[in-house]
């Protein structure tokens, strides 16, 4: 386990050292997510990369041919080393640690916005721009829909939750009335 933590640390620091802008960060983060998703969702890809009968050189070669034009060059090189060392099972943790390191380095906030209905791109842009100005950071934002919300938004910025949903407002009013 301790050896795995060292490897995760080394790989994530290599990626973080190569990221010098928010766009670089997004490119590496998205590449890691896409590769992780492919491994998780496609059994044949997962089996191929975890196979002990296929030579690592063959795995690295196929990987490089498949992604070299669409993935950050540094990420490709780091992932080739991950493949060569049979460390595919560490990818999820590498991605997590890389994200935390880059968040600190680039002053990035992670934001999750949950609404009761799907938002259009103009609404998403307005929220993104307003939040970025408000917290004075670049933001990596995701939008989700929760049909159980009656109205309003739930916005999580890093570890802080701002809940302006109608459901929460009603619950707060109820507890104030019960307390009276």
C-alpha positions as YAML, in Angstrom:
chain: A
units: angstrom
residues:
- id: 1
  name: UNK
  ca: [0.00, 0.00, 0.00]
- id: 2
  name: UNK
  ca: [2.79, 2.40, 0.92]
- id: 3
  name: UNK
  ca: [4.46, 1.65, -2.43]
- id: 4
  name: UNK
  ca: [1.21, 2.53, -4.24]
- id: 5
  name: UNK
  ca: [0.99, 5.86, -2.41]
- id: 6
  name: UNK
  ca: [4.53, 6.66, -3.55]
- id: 7
  name: UNK
  ca: [3.65, 5.81, -7.15]
- id: 8
  name: UNK
  ca: [0.44, 7.86, -7.03]
- id: 9
  name: UNK
  ca: [2.42, 10.77, -5.66]
- id: 10
  name: UNK
  ca: [5.11, 10.50, -8.36]
- id: 11
  name: UNK
  ca: [2.65, 10.21, -11.27]
- id: 12
  name: UNK
  ca: [0.38, 13.01, -10.05]
- id: 13
  name: UNK
  ca: [3.36, 15.34, -9.42]
- id: 14
  name: UNK
  ca: [4.68, 14.65, -12.94]
- id: 15
  name: UNK
  ca: [1.32, 15.66, -14.38]
- id: 16
  name: UNK
  ca: [0.99, 18.67, -12.09]
- id: 17
  name: UNK
  ca: [4.48, 19.91, -13.02]
- id: 18
  name: UNK
  ca: [3.47, 19.87, -16.69]
- id: 19
  name: UNK
  ca: [0.32, 21.92, -16.11]
- id: 20
  name: UNK
  ca: [0.95, 25.66, -16.33]
- id: 21
  name: UNK
  ca: [-2.47, 27.02, -17.22]
- id: 22
  name: UNK
  ca: [-6.13, 26.36, -16.55]
- id: 23
  name: UNK
  ca: [-6.53, 25.04, -20.11]
- id: 24
  name: UNK
  ca: [-3.64, 22.59, -19.58]
- id: 25
  name: UNK
  ca: [-5.29, 21.45, -16.36]
- id: 26
  name: UNK
  ca: [-8.66, 20.88, -18.05]
- id: 27
  name: UNK
  ca: [-6.98, 18.96, -20.89]
- id: 28
  name: UNK
  ca: [-5.13, 16.61, -18.53]
- id: 29
  name: UNK
  ca: [-8.12, 16.22, -16.18]
- id: 30
  name: UNK
  ca: [-10.49, 15.42, -19.06]
- id: 31
  name: UNK
  ca: [-7.98, 12.99, -20.61]
- id: 32
  name: UNK
  ca: [-7.63, 11.12, -17.33]
- id: 33
  name: UNK
  ca: [-11.42, 11.01, -16.90]
- id: 34
  name: UNK
  ca: [-11.97, 9.74, -20.45]
- id: 35
  name: UNK
  ca: [-9.35, 6.99, -20.10]
- id: 36
  name: UNK
  ca: [-10.72, 5.98, -16.68]
- id: 37
  name: UNK
  ca: [-14.26, 5.90, -18.08]
- id: 38
  name: UNK
  ca: [-13.13, 3.75, -21.01]
- id: 39
  name: UNK
  ca: [-11.49, 1.30, -18.63]
- id: 40
  name: UNK
  ca: [-14.56, 1.19, -16.42]
- id: 41
  name: UNK
  ca: [-17.25, 1.03, -19.11]
- id: 42
  name: UNK
  ca: [-15.61, -1.17, -21.75]
- id: 43
  name: UNK
  ca: [-14.73, -4.65, -20.53]
- id: 44
  name: UNK
  ca: [-12.57, -5.40, -23.58]
- id: 45
  name: UNK
  ca: [-10.41, -2.29, -22.99]
- id: 46
  name: UNK
  ca: [-10.14, -3.09, -19.30]
- id: 47
  name: UNK
  ca: [-9.22, -6.71, -19.98]
- id: 48
  name: UNK
  ca: [-6.63, -5.69, -22.57]
- id: 49
  name: UNK
  ca: [-4.79, -3.27, -20.27]
- id: 50
  name: UNK
  ca: [-4.94, -5.57, -17.25]
- id: 51
  name: UNK
  ca: [-3.93, -8.70, -19.16]
- id: 52
  name: UNK
  ca: [-0.76, -10.45, -18.00]
- id: 53
  name: UNK
  ca: [-0.39, -12.30, -21.33]
- id: 54
  name: UNK
  ca: [-0.08, -9.20, -23.50]
- id: 55
  name: UNK
  ca: [3.33, -7.52, -23.42]
- id: 56
  name: UNK
  ca: [3.38, -4.01, -21.93]
- id: 57
  name: UNK
  ca: [5.24, -2.74, -25.01]
- id: 58
  name: UNK
  ca: [2.28, -3.81, -27.14]
- id: 59
  name: UNK
  ca: [-0.16, -2.15, -24.73]
- id: 60
  name: UNK
  ca: [1.84, 1.10, -24.76]
- id: 61
  name: UNK
  ca: [2.11, 1.10, -28.55]
- id: 62
  name: UNK
  ca: [-1.61, 0.58, -29.08]
- id: 63
  name: UNK
  ca: [-2.45, 3.18, -26.44]
- id: 64
  name: UNK
  ca: [-0.16, 5.75, -28.04]
- id: 65
  name: UNK
  ca: [-1.61, 5.13, -31.52]
- id: 66
  name: UNK
  ca: [-5.15, 5.45, -30.18]
- id: 67
  name: UNK
  ca: [-4.78, 8.69, -28.21]
- id: 68
  name: UNK
  ca: [-1.66, 10.59, -29.31]
- id: 69
  name: UNK
  ca: [-3.60, 13.04, -31.50]
- id: 70
  name: UNK
  ca: [-6.38, 13.69, -29.00]
- id: 71
  name: UNK
  ca: [-4.65, 13.74, -25.62]
- id: 72
  name: UNK
  ca: [-2.18, 16.07, -23.90]
- id: 73
  name: UNK
  ca: [1.36, 14.90, -24.82]
- id: 74
  name: UNK
  ca: [2.62, 14.82, -21.23]
- id: 75
  name: UNK
  ca: [-0.42, 12.84, -20.16]
- id: 76
  name: UNK
  ca: [0.26, 10.31, -22.93]
- id: 77
  name: UNK
  ca: [3.85, 9.88, -21.75]
- id: 78
  name: UNK
  ca: [2.87, 9.51, -18.09]
- id: 79
  name: UNK
  ca: [0.12, 7.03, -18.94]
- id: 80
  name: UNK
  ca: [2.59, 4.99, -21.01]
- id: 81
  name: UNK
  ca: [4.76, 4.69, -17.88]
- id: 82
  name: UNK
  ca: [1.68, 3.76, -15.84]
- id: 83
  name: UNK
  ca: [0.89, 1.04, -18.41]
- id: 84
  name: UNK
  ca: [4.52, -0.12, -18.55]
- id: 85
  name: UNK
  ca: [4.62, -0.50, -14.75]
- id: 86
  name: UNK
  ca: [1.23, -2.28, -14.59]
- id: 87
  name: UNK
  ca: [-0.21, 0.54, -12.47]
- id: 88
  name: UNK
  ca: [-3.54, 0.94, -14.32]
- id: 89
  name: UNK
  ca: [-5.42, 0.19, -11.10]
- id: 90
  name: UNK
  ca: [-3.97, 3.41, -9.59]
- id: 91
  name: UNK
  ca: [-5.46, 5.73, -12.25]
- id: 92
  name: UNK
  ca: [-8.47, 6.86, -10.22]
- id: 93
  name: UNK
  ca: [-6.24, 7.86, -7.29]
- id: 94
  name: UNK
  ca: [-3.67, 9.47, -9.60]
- id: 95
  name: UNK
  ca: [-6.44, 11.60, -11.11]
- id: 96
  name: UNK
  ca: [-7.72, 12.60, -7.66]
- id: 97
  name: UNK
  ca: [-4.29, 13.57, -6.36]
- id: 98
  name: UNK
  ca: [-3.39, 15.41, -9.58]
- id: 99
  name: UNK
  ca: [-6.61, 17.41, -9.31]
- id: 100
  name: UNK
  ca: [-5.87, 18.44, -5.72]
- id: 101
  name: UNK
  ca: [-2.29, 19.46, -6.57]
- id: 102
  name: UNK
  ca: [-3.36, 21.49, -9.60]
- id: 103
  name: UNK
  ca: [-6.20, 23.11, -7.68]
- id: 104
  name: UNK
  ca: [-3.65, 24.57, -5.27]
- id: 105
  name: UNK
  ca: [-1.10, 25.43, -7.95]
- id: 106
  name: UNK
  ca: [-3.51, 27.20, -10.30]
- id: 107
  name: UNK
  ca: [-5.94, 28.65, -7.73]
- id: 108
  name: UNK
  ca: [-8.88, 26.67, -9.10]
- id: 109
  name: UNK
  ca: [-12.18, 26.09, -7.34]
- id: 110
  name: UNK
  ca: [-14.35, 23.06, -8.01]
- id: 111
  name: UNK
  ca: [-18.00, 23.92, -8.30]
- id: 112
  name: UNK
  ca: [-21.07, 21.71, -8.53]
- id: 113
  name: UNK
  ca: [-24.39, 23.33, -9.39]
- id: 114
  name: UNK
  ca: [-27.60, 21.36, -8.90]
- id: 115
  name: UNK
  ca: [-30.91, 22.68, -10.20]
- id: 116
  name: UNK
  ca: [-34.44, 21.32, -10.53]
- id: 117
  name: UNK
  ca: [-34.44, 21.66, -14.33]
- id: 118
  name: UNK
  ca: [-31.84, 21.45, -17.06]
- id: 119
  name: UNK
  ca: [-30.20, 24.81, -17.71]
- id: 120
  name: UNK
  ca: [-29.42, 26.21, -21.14]
- id: 121
  name: UNK
  ca: [-25.90, 27.31, -22.09]
- id: 122
  name: UNK
  ca: [-26.62, 30.98, -21.43]
- id: 123
  name: UNK
  ca: [-27.75, 30.23, -17.88]
- id: 124
  name: UNK
  ca: [-24.70, 28.01, -17.31]
- id: 125
  name: UNK
  ca: [-22.37, 30.72, -18.65]
- id: 126
  name: UNK
  ca: [-23.99, 33.38, -16.45]
- id: 127
  name: UNK
  ca: [-23.61, 31.22, -13.35]
- id: 128
  name: UNK
  ca: [-20.02, 30.27, -14.25]
- id: 129
  name: UNK
  ca: [-18.96, 33.86, -14.88]
- id: 130
  name: UNK
  ca: [-20.72, 35.20, -11.78]
- id: 131
  name: UNK
  ca: [-19.22, 32.55, -9.51]
- id: 132
  name: UNK
  ca: [-15.73, 33.02, -10.97]
- id: 133
  name: UNK
  ca: [-15.93, 36.77, -10.33]
- id: 134
  name: UNK
  ca: [-17.38, 36.27, -6.86]
- id: 135
  name: UNK
  ca: [-14.74, 33.85, -5.60]
- id: 136
  name: UNK
  ca: [-11.92, 35.37, -7.70]
- id: 137
  name: UNK
  ca: [-10.74, 32.00, -9.01]
- id: 138
  name: UNK
  ca: [-10.94, 30.00, -12.18]
- id: 139
  name: UNK
  ca: [-13.61, 27.39, -11.75]
- id: 140
  name: UNK
  ca: [-14.00, 23.81, -12.87]
- id: 141
  name: UNK
  ca: [-17.78, 23.53, -12.90]
- id: 142
  name: UNK
  ca: [-20.29, 20.73, -13.35]
- id: 143
  name: UNK
  ca: [-24.05, 21.01, -13.66]
- id: 144
  name: UNK
  ca: [-26.53, 18.37, -12.47]
- id: 145
  name: UNK
  ca: [-30.30, 18.10, -12.32]
- id: 146
  name: UNK
  ca: [-32.20, 16.88, -9.26]
- id: 147
  name: UNK
  ca: [-35.91, 16.55, -10.02]
- id: 148
  name: UNK
  ca: [-36.56, 16.37, -6.25]
- id: 149
  name: UNK
  ca: [-35.60, 20.03, -5.86]
- id: 150
  name: UNK
  ca: [-38.71, 22.19, -5.84]
- id: 151
  name: UNK
  ca: [-36.85, 25.25, -7.08]
- id: 152
  name: UNK
  ca: [-33.67, 27.24, -6.57]
- id: 153
  name: UNK
  ca: [-30.12, 25.96, -6.67]
- id: 154
  name: UNK
  ca: [-27.62, 24.06, -4.60]
- id: 155
  name: UNK
  ca: [-24.09, 25.26, -5.27]
- id: 156
  name: UNK
  ca: [-21.07, 23.53, -3.81]
- id: 157
  name: UNK
  ca: [-17.79, 25.45, -4.03]
- id: 158
  name: UNK
  ca: [-14.96, 23.16, -2.97]
- id: 159
  name: UNK
  ca: [-16.20, 22.05, 0.48]
- id: 160
  name: UNK
  ca: [-18.86, 24.73, 1.09]
- id: 161
  name: UNK
  ca: [-22.49, 24.15, 0.20]
- id: 162
  name: UNK
  ca: [-24.78, 27.08, -0.59]
- id: 163
  name: UNK
  ca: [-28.37, 25.89, -0.63]
- id: 164
  name: UNK
  ca: [-30.99, 28.28, -1.96]
- id: 165
  name: UNK
  ca: [-33.48, 25.57, -2.85]
- id: 166
  name: UNK
  ca: [-37.12, 26.20, -2.01]
- id: 167
  name: UNK
  ca: [-37.20, 22.90, -0.13]
- id: 168
  name: UNK
  ca: [-34.48, 24.05, 2.29]
- id: 169
  name: UNK
  ca: [-36.13, 27.44, 2.73]
- id: 170
  name: UNK
  ca: [-39.41, 25.73, 3.62]
- id: 171
  name: UNK
  ca: [-37.65, 23.39, 6.07]
- id: 172
  name: UNK
  ca: [-35.92, 26.38, 7.72]
- id: 173
  name: UNK
  ca: [-39.22, 28.24, 8.03]
- id: 174
  name: UNK
  ca: [-40.89, 25.15, 9.49]
- id: 175
  name: UNK
  ca: [-38.20, 24.74, 12.16]
- id: 176
  name: UNK
  ca: [-38.48, 28.42, 13.09]
- id: 177
  name: UNK
  ca: [-42.27, 28.11, 13.43]
- id: 178
  name: UNK
  ca: [-42.02, 24.92, 15.48]
- id: 179
  name: UNK
  ca: [-39.44, 26.59, 17.71]
- id: 180
  name: UNK
  ca: [-41.76, 29.58, 18.38]
...
